[in-house]
């Protein structure tokens, strides 16, 4: 630290140092902690230049900065400055600030009780005062621990609040609305505290340890308007902030508690887009966003955060890009789609619902003239859908206030009416170990991007189409027939979705259609009632009539079995022994007056007298006409289960059917998977006929401890029900599209022929040995320990093994030969071991 300080001092001990260079130097060479040390230097020129460099570094991305520094001795420097927020017009209002360097925290009162050299010239005061206590603000500092000064810091904050209240009139006379206190603690970066007039000069906890410019650049104030924020510390990066936010006014929702979101906010001054000939410029944004994911993963280790909250990432690129907005928007949307496709599994695990990138557009002479806001958001129901808008900032506050289309300049809104509804549904789906069903559409689009990227990288000649993925929701009309709908996600009134999706794949660049049917686990736990059964059958029939592949996203709790809730408060039991209910009961009954509360058809009963009172002994509970039985609660649902089981059996014979099991699949939901042709199972997606708790009760003892023991991968893979096992929903979507790449676009077409990038006339360099060997090496090739690559029989990278855990003495799968889809059966010549779970 001392060596770096002396190097920096030498650069400042001259007339007119290169402030532009100093502002852009790395923090290790010219950071605030180094500059704060030099504010108490013995030479006036060093103190003045250090003060000027500190202010210029803090406001380096702001516009129109003017600065005047006055030196009155060591740790007694002041400065007046004016600036405009980034991206505002040239004639926009300037905000004025005053910096005072003091030697001791005891001097804070003396500065604030004296007239402040600022003028209140605006209708809406905007002036800023910054007090810098340097070179050392604390009595003791642990050089290795940033928060070693926490207790003393809190004491200083409390004292400063009292001082500011006493100086309120003086501050208002100078138009001051914000006071920032910087407390040096070398060699660590300083501590920061911010006090706002609108809060009665109370410290703003969410702004703590942030430089005065950060709240605007990170849009923290906008965030605080909607959320109650709690800082999560420590963070990894010095330009990062992590918050746990709870929407203002929200109430706890049962076991889920209050919905909350983990926010990561980052600033970077590095971004080079001068060469757009290749994608090398994407390396730094990718590194930055992966750093944000690291922050999220670390934050979730904090018990206050845990695994439940959703998460948002926000990154602000302060470097100015001198390229037209349409090109930058296109390039960043391309980057965002590739990033989400590449790192989708980590993003899903971290529950990332939104990524916002802000990029400054302008040139070195004029600075930032406008801002591009690129957003990948799941708030509309589609998984991390990417869009770009040009942003206009409020000249007085610096906060974004208007957004415009990059292409035509039409004003847009970034507020999503369905945000709260989608957020709660997404939280419920994740609580069930799955993904909210409409988000699978966006995940398919992202995996198509990955597949086209891999195809082109391998030398494929087909051009990437402009539209890779389109979908339209299918609903039942009033006549009970399937029709297309453009309604917003989350407005469904039953627990099943269906979409007709068009996928532009390398095999079918002009597009192929599939029918995607998905359980909505957020609606009555994804259970099947009469309405769900009817719709499922109609959607499957729709696929059959058109010969289209039918894909089922299975996350459900089986047939809906319920109770007539309205009746429960009035039920009474005739116990065999009233003193010991554990001995059972003779019958259930209703008092006559309670029986008359309900319309005919609610129960089937017979009259009797109990203890001298007329009662109705129940023979059956029907629940006809009651609200709780709408959609079915029992026998009628089981009849519907038969309907969709029969429909799936017909579909098996007529079209390609595949089920992807995520979260859980119970009862008829599990049967539907098995009745289809192919099953892909997520590791946390058991297929069961009933829960382990019910079985333990039936057996009279605890035999099972989890659903996985009944239908998890360790059961369904070895018994041949599951064809492919995946670790996450992103991998599940990838496996679905992989399988579709081997199937015809419909039942009336031939399999797809893809121009191969692996010439069929090339030699197969792998040679089977006389001793047992891995047959997969013959099929797909292998790489020897010394690095020599041996090619296999099929097109490179095309082999996919299925039923890997079942019948392990035989290897089966799919592959392509000269671009033609093939089925593969090979014999395993080595000894195999099978472990059967007890």
C-alpha positions in Angstrom: 0.0 0.0 0.0 2.7 2.4 0.9 4.6 1.7 -2.3 1.5 2.3 -4.4 0.7 5.5 -2.5 4.2 6.9 -3.2 3.9 6.1 -6.8 0.6 7.9 -7.0 2.0 10.8 -5.0 4.7 11.3 -7.6 2.1 11.6 -10.3 0.2 14.3 -8.3 3.2 16.3 -7.2 3.3 18.2 -10.5 1.4 21.1 -12.1 -1.6 20.0 -14.2 -1.4 16.2 -13.8 -3.1 14.0 -16.3 -6.5 13.7 -14.6 -8.1 11.8 -17.5 -5.4 9.1 -17.1 -5.7 9.1 -13.3 -9.5 8.7 -13.5 -9.2 5.7 -15.7 -6.4 3.9 -13.7 -7.2 0.7 -11.8 -8.3 1.1 -8.2 -5.0 -0.5 -7.0 -3.1 2.4 -8.6 -5.4 5.4 -8.0 -8.3 4.2 -5.9 -10.1 6.3 -3.3 -8.2 4.7 -0.4 -4.9 6.0 -1.9 -6.2 9.4 -2.7 -7.8 9.9 0.7 -4.3 9.2 2.3 -2.8 12.0 0.2 -5.4 14.6 1.4 -3.3 15.1 4.5 0.0 15.4 2.6 2.5 18.0 3.7 2.7 19.6 0.2 -0.2 21.8 -0.9 0.1 20.8 -4.6 -0.3 17.1 -3.7 -3.4 17.8 -1.5 -5.1 20.0 -4.1 -4.4 17.6 -6.9 -5.4 14.6 -4.8 -8.7 16.4 -4.0 -9.3 17.2 -7.6 -8.4 13.7 -8.7 -10.8 12.1 -6.1 -13.7 14.2 -7.3 -13.0 13.7 -11.0 -12.6 9.9 -10.4 -15.9 9.8 -8.5 -17.8 11.8 -11.2 -15.8 10.5 -14.2 -18.8 9.4 -16.2 -20.9 12.5 -15.5 -21.1 15.4 -17.9 -20.0 19.0 -17.8 -17.9 18.8 -14.6 -16.5 22.1 -13.4 -14.2 22.2 -10.3 -12.5 24.7 -8.1 -10.2 23.5 -5.2 -9.0 25.6 -2.3 -6.2 24.5 0.0 -5.8 25.7 3.6 -3.4 23.1 4.9 -3.1 19.4 5.6 -6.6 17.8 5.9 -8.1 21.2 5.4 -9.0 21.3 1.7 -12.3 22.4 0.1 -13.8 22.2 -3.4 -16.8 23.5 -5.2 -18.0 21.7 -8.3 -21.0 21.4 -10.7 -22.0 18.5 -13.0 -24.8 17.0 -15.1 -26.1 13.5 -14.9 -25.0 11.1 -17.7 -27.2 11.1 -20.8 -29.1 14.4 -20.1 -29.2 17.2 -22.7 -26.4 19.9 -22.8 -28.8 22.6 -21.5 -30.0 20.4 -18.6 -29.9 21.7 -15.1 -26.5 21.4 -13.3 -26.2 20.1 -9.8 -23.8 21.8 -7.4 -21.6 20.2 -4.8 -19.3 21.2 -2.0 -16.5 19.0 -0.6 -14.7 19.7 2.7 -11.8 17.7 3.9 -11.4 17.5 7.6 -9.0 15.8 9.9 -11.3 14.5 12.7 -14.9 13.4 12.9 -15.2 16.0 15.7 -14.9 18.7 13.0 -18.1 17.6 11.3 -20.2 19.8 13.6 -18.0 22.9 13.0 -18.4 22.6 9.2 -22.2 22.0 9.2 -23.0 24.8 11.6 -21.2 27.4 9.5 -22.8 28.8 6.3 -22.4 26.4 3.4 -20.8 28.1 0.3 -23.6 26.9 -2.0 -26.6 28.9 -3.4 -30.2 27.8 -3.5 -31.0 28.9 -7.1 -33.5 26.2 -8.1 -37.2 25.6 -7.4 -36.2 22.1 -6.5 -33.0 22.1 -4.4 -30.4 19.6 -5.5 -27.2 20.6 -3.8 -24.8 18.1 -2.3 -22.3 18.3 0.5 -19.6 15.8 1.0 -17.4 15.7 4.1 -14.2 13.6 3.9 -12.5 12.7 7.1 -8.9 11.8 6.1 -6.3 10.5 6.2 -7.7 8.4 9.1 -11.3 8.7 10.5 -11.2 5.9 13.1 -9.3 5.3 16.3 -8.4 1.7 15.4 -8.5 -0.2 12.1 -7.9 -3.9 11.4 -6.1 -3.6 8.1 -7.4 -7.0 6.9 -11.1 -6.4 7.8 -13.2 -3.8 6.1 -15.9 -4.0 8.8 -13.6 -3.8 11.8 -14.7 -0.2 12.3 -18.4 -1.1 12.3 -19.2 -0.1 16.0 -17.3 3.2 15.7 -18.9 3.8 12.3 -22.5 3.4 13.8 -21.6 5.8 16.6 -20.4 8.4 14.1 -23.6 8.0 12.1 -25.8 8.5 15.1 -23.9 11.6 16.2 -24.0 13.0 12.6 -27.8 12.6 12.4 -28.1 14.8 15.5 -25.7 17.4 14.1 -27.6 17.5 10.8 -30.9 18.1 12.6 -29.4 21.0 14.5 -28.0 22.4 11.2 -31.2 21.9 9.2 -31.9 25.6 8.7 -28.3 26.2 7.5 -28.5 23.3 5.0 -31.8 24.3 3.6 -30.7 27.9 3.1 -27.9 26.5 0.9 -30.3 24.2 -1.0 -28.7 21.1 0.3 -30.7 17.9 0.0 -28.0 15.3 0.6 -25.0 15.1 2.9 -22.4 12.4 2.3 -19.7 11.5 4.9 -16.6 9.7 3.8 -14.5 8.1 6.5 -11.1 7.0 5.5 -9.7 3.7 6.9 -6.6 2.9 4.9 -5.5 0.5 3.5 -9.2 -0.5 3.2 -11.5 1.6 1.0 -13.4 4.3 3.0 -16.7 3.9 4.7 -19.6 6.0 3.4 -22.8 7.2 5.0 -25.5 9.2 3.2 -28.1 11.5 4.9 -31.1 12.8 3.1 -33.2 15.9 3.9 -36.4 14.1 2.8 -35.8 11.5 5.5 -35.3 14.0 8.3 -31.5 13.7 7.9 -31.6 10.1 8.9 -29.0 7.9 7.3 -30.2 5.9 4.3 -29.1 2.3 5.2 -29.4 1.1 1.6 -26.8 3.7 0.5 -24.3 2.8 3.1 -20.7 2.3 1.9 -21.6 3.6 -1.5 -19.8 6.5 -3.2 -22.2 9.5 -3.7 -22.6 8.7 -7.4 -23.5 5.0 -7.0 -27.1 5.3 -5.9 -28.0 7.0 -9.2 -25.8 4.8 -11.4 -27.1 1.6 -9.8 -30.7 2.9 -9.7 -30.9 2.0 -6.0 -33.2 4.9 -5.2 -35.7 3.7 -7.7 -35.4 0.2 -6.2 -36.1 1.7 -2.7 -39.3 3.2 -3.9 -40.8 -0.2 -4.5 -38.9 -2.4 -2.0 -37.9 -2.5 1.6 -34.2 -3.1 1.1 -31.6 -4.8 3.4 -28.0 -4.8 2.4 -26.3 -8.2 2.3 -22.7 -8.1 3.2 -19.9 -8.7 2.6 -19.7 -8.6 -1.2 -17.0 -9.9 -3.5 -16.5 -6.9 -5.8 -15.7 -3.3 -4.7 -18.2 -2.0 -7.3 -21.0 -4.4 -6.3 -24.0 -4.1 -4.0 -26.3 -6.9 -3.0 -29.8 -6.3 -1.5 -32.6 -8.4 -0.2 -35.8 -6.6 -1.2 -39.4 -7.2 0.0 -42.2 -5.4 -2.0 -43.6 -2.5 0.1 -47.0 -3.4 1.5 -46.7 -7.1 0.9 -48.1 -9.5 3.5 -46.9 -13.0 4.3 -48.4 -15.8 2.1 -48.8 -18.9 4.2 -45.7 -21.0 4.4 -44.0 -19.1 1.7 -43.9 -15.9 3.8 -43.4 -12.6 2.2 -42.1 -12.7 -1.4 -38.6 -11.4 -1.6 -35.9 -10.8 -4.3 -32.2 -10.8 -4.1 -30.8 -7.9 -6.2 -27.2 -7.7 -7.4 -26.1 -4.2 -8.7 -22.7 -3.7 -10.4 -20.8 -0.9 -12.1 -17.9 -1.3 -14.6 -15.9 1.3 -16.5 -14.5 -1.3 -19.0 -16.1 -2.2 -22.3 -14.5 -2.3 -25.7 -16.8 -2.7 -28.7 -14.6 -1.1 -31.4 -14.2 -4.4 -33.2 -17.5 -6.0 -34.0 -16.1 -8.4 -36.6 -16.2 -11.3 -34.1 -17.6 -11.9 -30.6 -14.4 -11.3 -28.6 -15.9 -8.1 -27.1 -18.4 -10.3 -25.3 -15.8 -11.8 -23.0 -15.9 -8.9 -20.5 -19.7 -8.6 -20.2 -19.8 -12.4 -19.7 -17.1 -12.2 -17.0 -19.0 -9.4 -15.3 -22.3 -11.2 -15.3 -20.7 -14.5 -14.1 -19.3 -12.3 -11.2 -22.9 -11.2 -10.5 -24.0 -14.9 -10.3 -21.1 -15.5 -7.9 -22.4 -12.7 -5.7 -25.8 -14.3 -5.8 -24.5 -17.7 -4.8 -22.5 -16.2 -2.0 -25.5 -14.2 -0.8 -27.6 -17.3 -0.6 -25.2 -18.7 2.0 -26.5 -15.9 4.3 -29.4 -17.2 6.4 -31.3 -14.0 5.8 -31.4 -14.8 2.1 -31.4 -18.6 1.8 -32.6 -20.4 -1.4 -36.2 -19.1 -1.6 -35.9 -15.5 -3.0 -35.9 -14.9 -6.7 -33.0 -12.7 -8.0 -32.3 -9.8 -10.4 -29.0 -8.7 -11.9 -28.2 -5.1 -12.9 -24.9 -4.0 -14.5 -24.1 -0.5 -15.7 -21.3 -0.1 -18.3 -20.0 3.4 -17.8 -17.7 3.4 -20.9 -19.1 5.4 -23.8 -19.7 3.5 -27.0 -19.5 5.5 -30.3 -21.6 3.1 -32.4 -25.2 3.6 -33.7 -27.8 2.5 -31.2 -29.5 -0.1 -33.5 -26.2 -2.0 -33.9 -25.3 -1.9 -30.2 -28.8 -3.1 -29.4 -28.6 -5.9 -31.8 -25.2 -7.0 -30.5 -26.2 -6.8 -26.9 -29.4 -8.7 -27.5 -27.3 -11.4 -29.2 -24.9 -11.4 -26.3 -27.7 -11.7 -23.8 -29.4 -14.6 -25.6 -26.1 -16.5 -25.9 -25.2 -15.8 -22.2 -28.5 -17.1 -21.0 -28.4 -20.1 -23.3 -24.8 -20.9 -22.2 -25.3 -20.4 -18.5 -29.0 -21.3 -18.2 -28.4 -24.0 -15.6 -26.6 -21.6 -13.2 -29.1 -18.9 -13.8 -32.0 -21.3 -13.0 -30.2 -22.5 -9.8 -29.8 -18.9 -8.7 -33.4 -18.1 -9.7 -32.5 -15.2 -11.9 -35.7 -13.6 -13.2 -34.2 -10.5 -14.8 -30.9 -9.2 -16.1 -30.5 -5.5 -17.0 -27.5 -4.1 -18.8 -27.2 -0.3 -19.2 -24.7 1.0 -21.9 -23.7 4.6 -22.5 -23.8 5.8 -26.1 -21.9 8.9 -27.3 -18.3 9.9 -27.9 -15.2 11.1 -26.2 -15.8 14.8 -27.0 -19.5 15.1 -25.8 -19.6 12.2 -23.3 -22.7 10.1 -22.9 -25.6 11.4 -25.0 -28.1 8.6 -24.4 -28.3 5.2 -22.7 -29.3 1.8 -24.0 -31.1 -0.5 -21.6 -31.0 -4.1 -22.6 -33.3 -6.4 -20.5 -33.7 -10.1 -20.3 -36.8 -10.6 -18.2 -39.2 -13.4 -17.2 -41.7 -10.8 -15.8 -44.0 -11.3 -18.9 -44.0 -15.1 -18.3 -41.5 -16.0 -21.0 -38.1 -17.1 -19.7 -35.6 -14.2 -19.8 -37.0 -12.7 -22.9 -34.6 -10.0 -24.3 -35.5 -6.5 -25.4 -33.7 -3.2 -25.8 -34.9 0.4 -25.2 -33.3 3.8 -25.3 -33.5 5.6 -22.0 -34.1 9.2 -21.0 -33.0 10.4 -17.6 -34.6 13.1 -15.3 -32.1 16.0 -15.4 -32.9 16.8 -11.7 -32.5 13.4 -10.2 -30.6 11.3 -12.8 -33.2 8.6 -12.6 -34.5 7.1 -15.8 -38.0 8.4 -16.6 -38.8 7.6 -20.2 -38.0 4.7 -22.6 -38.2 4.6 -26.4 -38.0 1.9 -29.1 -34.5 1.7 -30.6 -36.0 1.2 -34.1 -38.7 3.8 -34.4 -38.4 6.0 -31.3 -41.9 5.3 -30.0 -42.3 5.7 -26.3 -42.5 2.4 -24.3 -43.2 1.4 -20.8 -41.0 -1.0 -18.7 -43.8 -1.6 -16.1 -45.3 -5.0 -16.4 -48.9 -5.3 -15.1 -48.6 -9.0 -14.5 -45.3 -8.7 -12.7 -46.7 -9.4 -9.2 -48.9 -12.3 -10.4 -46.1 -13.9 -12.4 -43.6 -13.5 -9.5 -45.8 -15.3 -7.1 -46.6 -18.1 -9.5 -42.9 -18.5 -10.3 -42.1 -18.7 -6.6 -44.7 -21.5 -6.2 -43.4 -23.4 -9.1 -39.9 -23.2 -7.8 -41.1 -24.3 -4.4 -42.4 -27.5 -6.1 -38.9 -28.1 -7.6 -39.9 -27.0 -11.1 -40.2 -24.0 -13.4 -43.3 -21.9 -14.1 -44.7 -23.6 -17.2 -44.8 -20.6 -19.7 -41.1 -20.1 -19.1 -40.3 -23.3 -20.9 -41.1 -21.5 -24.1 -38.3 -19.0 -23.6 -36.0 -21.9 -22.6 -36.7 -23.6 -25.9 -35.8 -20.4 -27.8 -32.5 -20.1 -25.9 -31.6 -23.8 -26.6 -32.4 -23.2 -30.3 -29.8 -20.4 -30.2 -27.3 -22.8 -28.7 -28.0 -25.5 -31.3 -27.6 -23.1 -34.2 -24.4 -21.7 -32.8 -23.0 -25.3 -32.4 -24.1 -26.2 -36.0 -22.5 -23.1 -37.5 -19.3 -23.6 -35.5 -19.0 -27.1 -36.8 -19.1 -25.8 -40.4 -22.8 -26.1 -41.2 -23.8 -24.1 -44.3 -27.5 -23.4 -43.6 -28.3 -19.8 -42.6 -29.7 -19.0 -39.2 -33.3 -17.9 -39.7 -34.5 -14.5 -38.3 -37.2 -16.0 -36.2 -36.1 -19.1 -34.3 -39.2 -19.7 -32.1 -42.8 -18.7 -32.1 -45.7 -19.9 -29.9 -49.4 -19.4 -29.6 -51.5 -20.5 -26.6 -54.3 -23.0 -27.2 -57.5 -22.7 -25.2 -61.0 -24.1 -25.3 -63.7 -21.9 -26.7 -67.4 -21.7 -25.6 -68.2 -24.6 -27.9 -65.5 -26.8 -26.3 -63.2 -26.7 -29.2 -59.5 -25.8 -29.4 -58.7 -22.3 -30.6 -55.6 -20.0 -30.5 -55.4 -17.2 -27.9 -53.0 -14.2 -27.3 -53.9 -13.7 -23.6 -51.2 -12.8 -21.1 -49.5 -15.6 -19.1 -51.0 -16.4 -15.7 -54.6 -15.7 -16.6 -55.5 -19.4 -17.0 -58.5 -20.8 -15.0 -57.5 -24.4 -15.1 -54.3 -26.3 -14.2 -53.1 -27.2 -17.8 -51.5 -25.1 -20.5 -51.1 -25.9 -24.2 -49.2 -24.2 -27.0 -48.6 -24.7 -30.6 -44.9 -24.0 -31.1 -42.9 -23.4 -34.3 -39.2 -24.3 -33.9 -36.7 -23.3 -36.6 -34.1 -26.0 -36.1 -31.0 -26.9 -38.2 -33.0 -29.9 -39.5 -36.0 -27.7 -40.3 -34.8 -24.1 -40.8 -38.2 -23.1 -42.2 -39.8 -24.3 -39.0 -41.5 -27.4 -37.5 -44.6 -27.4 -35.3 -45.1 -29.2 -32.0 -47.9 -29.2 -29.4 -46.6 -28.5 -25.9 -49.0 -29.5 -23.1 -47.9 -28.5 -19.5 -49.3 -28.9 -16.1 -49.6 -25.6 -14.1 -48.3 -26.6 -10.7 -49.3 -23.2 -9.3 -53.0 -24.0 -9.9 -54.4 -26.4 -7.3 -50.9 -28.1 -7.2 -51.3 -29.1 -10.9 -54.0 -31.6 -10.1 -56.2 -33.0 -12.8 -59.9 -32.2 -12.5 -62.7 -32.5 -15.0 -61.8 -29.3 -16.8 -58.1 -30.2 -17.0 -58.9 -33.7 -18.3 -61.2 -32.3 -21.0 -58.7 -29.7 -22.1 -55.8 -32.2 -22.0 -57.7 -34.6 -24.2 -58.7 -31.9 -26.7 -55.1 -30.6 -27.0 -53.7 -34.1 -27.5 -56.4 -34.8 -30.1 -55.5 -31.5 -31.8 -51.9 -32.8 -32.1 -53.0 -36.3 -33.4 -55.2 -34.9 -36.1 -52.3 -32.8 -37.5 -49.7 -35.5 -36.9 -47.6 -33.2 -34.7 -45.3 -34.3 -31.9 -47.0 -34.1 -28.5 -44.7 -33.0 -25.7 -45.9 -33.1 -22.1 -44.3 -31.1 -19.4 -45.4 -33.1 -16.3 -45.5 -31.5 -12.9 -48.6 -32.4 -11.1 -50.2 -34.1 -8.1 -52.5 -36.5 -9.9 -56.3 -36.6 -10.0 -57.9 -34.0 -7.8 -59.4 -35.6 -4.7 -61.1 -33.1 -2.3 -63.7 -32.6 0.3 -67.0 -30.7 0.4 -65.4 -27.9 2.5 -68.8 -26.3 3.1 -70.0 -29.4 4.9 -67.0 -30.0 7.2 -67.9 -27.6 10.0 -71.3 -29.4 10.5 -70.2 -33.0 10.4 -70.7 -35.0 13.6 -69.6 -38.6 14.5 -71.4 -41.3 16.6 -68.3 -42.7 18.4 -68.3 -46.3 19.5 -66.9 -45.1 22.9 -67.3 -41.3 23.4 -64.6 -41.4 26.0 -62.1 -42.9 23.6 -62.5 -41.7 20.0 -59.6 -44.0 19.0 -62.0 -46.9 19.1 -63.7 -45.6 16.0 -67.2 -44.4 15.1 -70.4 -46.0 14.0 -71.5 -43.3 11.5 -71.4 -39.7 10.5 -74.5 -37.5 10.8 -75.8 -33.9 10.5 -78.2 -32.2 12.9 -81.6 -31.6 11.1 -81.2 -27.8 11.1 -77.7 -28.2 9.6 -79.0 -30.6 7.0 -81.5 -28.1 5.9 -78.8 -25.5 5.3 -77.7 -27.3 2.1 -79.6 -27.9 -1.2 -80.8 -31.2 -2.3 -78.0 -33.3 -3.8 -75.4 -32.3 -1.2 -75.6 -35.6 0.7 -77.5 -38.8 0.6 -78.9 -39.6 4.1 -81.6 -41.3 6.2 -83.5 -39.9 9.1 -82.7 -41.1 12.6 -82.9 -40.0 16.3 -79.7 -39.5 18.3 -80.0 -38.6 22.0 -83.6 -37.6 21.5 -82.8 -35.3 18.5 -83.7 -35.7 14.9 -80.6 -36.2 12.7 -79.6 -37.2 9.2 -77.2 -40.2 9.1 -74.9 -39.8 6.0 -74.8 -42.6 3.5 -72.8 -40.6 0.9 -71.4 -37.1 0.5 -72.0 -35.8 -3.1 -71.5 -32.0 -2.8 -73.6 -31.2 -5.8 -73.9 -27.4 -6.4 -71.2 -26.5 -3.8 -68.3 -24.2 -4.7 -65.6 -26.5 -3.4 -66.7 -29.3 -5.7 -66.6 -27.2 -8.9 -64.4 -29.0 -11.4 -64.7 -32.3 -9.6 -63.3 -33.7 -6.4 -63.5 -37.5 -6.7 -65.1 -40.1 -8.9 -65.7 -37.8 -11.8 -62.0 -36.9 -11.9 -61.0 -40.6 -11.9 -63.3 -41.0 -14.9 -61.4 -38.1 -16.6 -58.2 -39.8 -15.8 -59.4 -42.7 -17.9 -60.2 -40.3 -20.7 -56.7 -38.9 -20.9 -55.1 -42.2 -20.4 -57.0 -43.6 -23.4 -56.2 -40.5 -25.4 -52.5 -40.9 -24.7 -52.6 -44.5 -25.7 -54.1 -43.5 -29.1 -51.5 -40.7 -29.4 -48.8 -43.4 -28.8 -49.8 -45.2 -32.0 -50.3 -42.1 -34.2 -47.7 -39.4 -33.3 -44.4 -39.0 -31.5 -45.1 -38.5 -27.7 -42.6 -37.5 -25.1 -43.0 -36.6 -21.4 -40.6 -34.5 -19.4 -41.0 -35.0 -15.7 -40.0 -32.0 -13.5 -40.9 -31.4 -9.9 -43.1 -34.4 -9.4 -45.7 -36.5 -11.3 -48.3 -38.4 -9.3 -51.1 -40.9 -10.0 -52.6 -40.3 -13.5 -49.7 -37.9 -14.1 -47.2 -40.8 -13.7 -49.4 -43.1 -15.9 -49.5 -40.5 -18.7 -45.7 -40.5 -18.8 -45.4 -44.3 -19.0 -48.2 -44.4 -21.6 -46.2 -42.1 -23.9 -43.3 -43.3 -26.1 -40.4 -41.5 -24.4 -39.7 -40.2 -20.9 -37.1 -37.7 -19.8 -36.8 -37.3 -16.0 -35.2 -34.5 -14.0 -33.3 -35.8 -10.9 -35.7 -34.0 -8.6 -38.8 -35.2 -10.4 -40.2 -38.4 -8.9 -43.0 -40.4 -10.7 -45.2 -42.0 -8.1 -48.7 -43.4 -7.8 -49.1 -42.2 -4.2 -47.0 -40.5 -1.6 -44.6 -42.2 0.8 -46.5 -40.9 3.8 -49.7 -42.6 2.7 -47.9 -45.9 2.2 -46.3 -45.7 5.6 -49.7 -45.3 7.2 -51.0 -48.2 5.2 -48.1 -50.4 6.3 -48.3 -49.2 9.9 -44.7 -48.3 10.1 -42.1 -46.0 8.5 -40.7 -47.9 5.5 -40.2 -45.1 3.1 -38.6 -41.7 3.9 -38.9 -39.9 0.5 -40.8 -39.9 -2.8 -37.5 -40.8 -4.6 -37.6 -44.2 -3.0 -40.8 -44.8 -4.8 -40.3 -43.1 -8.2 -37.0 -41.2 -8.2 -34.3 -41.8 -10.8 -32.8 -44.6 -8.8 -36.0 -46.6 -9.4 -37.2 -45.3 -12.8 -33.9 -45.4 -14.6 -33.0 -49.1 -13.8 -36.6 -50.3 -14.5 -36.6 -48.7 -18.0 -39.4 -46.2 -17.5 -37.0 -43.3 -17.8 -35.1 -43.0 -21.1 -33.0 -40.0 -20.2 -32.0 -38.4 -16.9 -31.2 -34.6 -16.7 -30.0 -32.4 -13.8 -32.1 -29.3 -14.5 -35.0 -27.9 -16.5 -32.6 -26.2 -18.9 -31.0 -29.6 -19.6 -34.5 -31.1 -19.9 -35.4 -28.7 -22.7 -32.0 -29.4 -24.4 -32.8 -33.2 -24.2 -36.3 -32.6 -25.7 -34.9 -30.7 -28.7 -32.2 -33.3 -29.1 -34.8 -36.0 -29.4 -36.9 -34.0 -31.8 -33.8 -33.6 -34.0 -34.1 -37.3 -34.9 -37.9 -37.3 -35.5 -39.9 -36.3 -38.6 -41.7 -32.9 -38.4 -45.0 -34.8 -38.4 -46.5 -38.3 -38.8 -46.8 -37.9 -42.5 -43.2 -36.9 -43.3 -39.8 -38.7 -43.6 -37.1 -38.2 -41.0 -35.1 -34.9 -41.4 -31.9 -35.0 -43.5 -29.2 -32.5 -42.3 -26.2 -31.6 -44.4 -23.4 -33.2 -42.4 -20.3 -31.4 -41.4 -18.6 -34.8 -40.9 -17.9 -36.3 -44.4 -19.4 -39.8 -44.6 -16.4 -41.0 -46.7 -14.0 -40.3 -43.9 -12.3 -43.3 -42.2 -13.5 -44.8 -38.9 -10.2 -44.7 -37.0 -11.4 -46.5 -33.9 -10.7 -50.2 -34.2 -12.4 -52.7 -31.9 -10.0 -54.8 -29.8 -10.1 -58.5 -29.1 -10.4 -57.7 -25.4 -13.6 -56.2 -24.0 -14.0 -52.5 -24.9 -16.5 -49.7 -24.6 -18.9 -50.0 -27.6 -19.6 -46.3 -27.3 -16.1 -45.6 -28.6 -17.0 -47.4 -31.8 -20.3 -45.4 -32.1 -19.1 -41.9 -31.4 -15.3 -42.1 -31.2 -13.0 -41.3 -28.4 -9.8 -39.5 -27.3 -6.8 -41.5 -26.1 -4.9 -40.6 -22.9 -2.1 -39.2 -25.1 -4.5 -36.8 -26.8 -5.0 -38.7 -30.1 -8.5 -38.4 -31.3 -10.2 -41.5 -32.9 -13.3 -41.1 -35.0 -16.3 -43.4 -34.6 -18.9 -44.8 -36.9 -21.6 -42.1 -36.7 -21.4 -38.3 -37.4 -19.3 -36.6 -34.9 -21.2 -35.4 -31.9 -24.5 -36.9 -33.0 -24.8 -40.0 -30.8 -27.2 -39.8 -27.8 -27.5 -42.7 -25.5 -30.9 -43.6 -24.0 -32.0 -46.1 -21.4 -28.4 -46.0 -20.1 -29.3 -47.6 -16.7 -31.6 -50.3 -18.0 -30.4 -53.5 -19.6 -26.9 -52.4 -19.3 -25.4 -55.2 -21.4 -27.0 -53.5 -24.4 -26.2 -49.9 -25.5 -29.1 -48.1 -27.3 -29.6 -44.6 -28.6 -29.9 -42.3 -31.5 -27.3 -41.0 -33.9 -26.9 -39.6 -37.4 -25.0 -41.1 -40.3 -24.3 -38.7 -43.2 -27.0 -36.5 -41.6 -29.6 -39.3 -41.6 -31.2 -40.1 -38.2 -30.5 -43.7 -37.1 -31.5 -45.9 -34.2 -28.5 -47.6 -32.5 -28.2 -51.0 -30.8 -24.8 -52.2 -29.7 -23.7 -55.0 -27.4 -21.7 -54.3 -24.2 -18.9 -56.8 -24.1 -17.5 -55.8 -20.7 -18.8 -57.0 -17.4 -21.5 -54.7 -15.9 -22.6 -54.2 -12.4 -26.2 -53.5 -11.3 -27.2 -52.2 -7.9 -30.8 -52.7 -7.0 -32.1 -50.4 -4.3 -33.6 -52.2 -1.3 
